[in-house]
């Protein structure tokens, strides 16, 4: 069964999610730089294949952790997460995107990001 979150539950989780998202963003940038320099046949000061694989593993670990908590990962560039919820008797997703400091948006399940509204 899919987990649903109250607004208070989702907001209580947000500080940890913001911290993990920061780690993911840094890993994502390093991964892109290492991959690019490897494609150019150059060495990256950030490392080589081992570091690239380590960054991929860390990103997957963060994403898997969010899935295990019941979050829906909609994207990683930018990080976009949905918390399944219910609002006024309707199934919705509380929606958070990288860079936001609080959870202040929702959208109907079937509308996605384009249907975002303030809570």
C-alpha positions in Angstrom: 0.0 0.0 0.0 1.2 3.5 -0.9 2.0 5.7 2.0 0.2 9.0 2.4 1.5 11.9 4.4 -0.2 14.6 6.4 1.1 18.1 5.8 2.7 18.1 9.3 4.4 14.7 8.6 5.8 15.9 5.3 7.0 19.3 6.7 8.7 17.5 9.6 10.7 15.4 7.0 11.7 18.4 4.9 14.9 19.4 6.8 16.4 16.0 6.3 15.3 15.9 2.7 16.8 19.3 2.0 20.1 18.1 3.4 20.0 14.9 1.3 19.0 16.9 -1.8 22.1 19.1 -1.2 24.2 16.0 -1.2 22.5 14.8 -4.4 23.0 18.1 -6.1 26.7 18.2 -5.3 27.1 14.5 -6.4 25.2 15.3 -9.6 27.5 18.2 -10.4 30.7 16.2 -9.7 29.3 13.3 -11.7 28.6 15.5 -14.7 32.1 17.1 -14.5 33.9 13.8 -14.3 31.8 12.2 -17.1 32.5 15.3 -19.3 36.2 15.3 -18.8 36.4 11.5 -19.4 34.5 12.0 -22.7 37.0 14.6 -23.7 39.8 12.2 -22.9 41.1 14.3 -20.1 41.7 13.7 -16.4 39.4 15.4 -13.9 40.8 16.7 -10.6 37.6 15.2 -9.1 38.7 11.7 -10.0 38.1 9.0 -12.5 36.0 5.9 -13.0 36.0 4.8 -9.4 34.8 8.2 -8.2 32.2 8.3 -10.9 30.8 4.9 -9.8 30.9 6.1 -6.2 28.9 9.2 -7.0 26.4 7.1 -9.0 26.0 4.8 -6.0 25.5 7.7 -3.6 22.8 9.2 -5.8 21.0 5.9 -6.1 21.3 5.4 -2.3 19.6 8.8 -1.7 16.8 8.1 -4.2 16.2 4.6 -2.8 15.9 6.0 0.7 13.3 8.5 -0.5 11.3 5.7 -2.2 11.5 3.6 1.0 10.0 6.5 2.9 7.1 6.6 0.5 8.1 9.7 -1.5 7.7 9.8 -5.3 10.9 11.0 -7.0 9.8 12.9 -10.1 13.2 14.2 -11.1 16.8 14.7 -10.0 17.8 17.7 -12.2 16.2 19.5 -10.6 15.3 17.4 -7.6 11.5 17.1 -7.6 9.6 15.1 -4.9 6.0 14.4 -4.2 4.5 13.4 -0.9 1.2 11.5 -1.6 -1.5 13.1 0.5 -5.2 13.9 0.9 -6.5 17.4 0.9 -10.2 18.2 1.3 -11.0 14.5 0.6 -9.1 14.5 -2.7 -5.9 12.6 -3.5 -3.1 15.1 -4.0 0.7 15.3 -3.9 2.4 17.8 -1.7 5.1 19.0 -4.0 8.7 20.1 -3.3 11.4 21.2 -5.8 15.1 21.8 -5.3 15.7 25.3 -3.9 12.5 25.7 -1.9 13.0 26.1 1.8 9.5 25.0 2.8 6.7 22.7 1.6 4.1 25.2 0.3 2.7 23.6 -2.8 0.4 20.8 -3.9 -1.1 19.5 -7.1 -3.8 17.0 -7.9 -2.4 13.6 -8.5 -3.3 13.5 -12.2 -2.2 17.0 -13.0 1.5 16.9 -12.0 3.8 19.9 -11.6 1.8 22.0 -14.1 -1.1 22.0 -11.7 0.8 23.2 -8.7 -1.1 25.5 -6.3 -0.1 27.0 -3.0 -1.3 25.1 0.1 
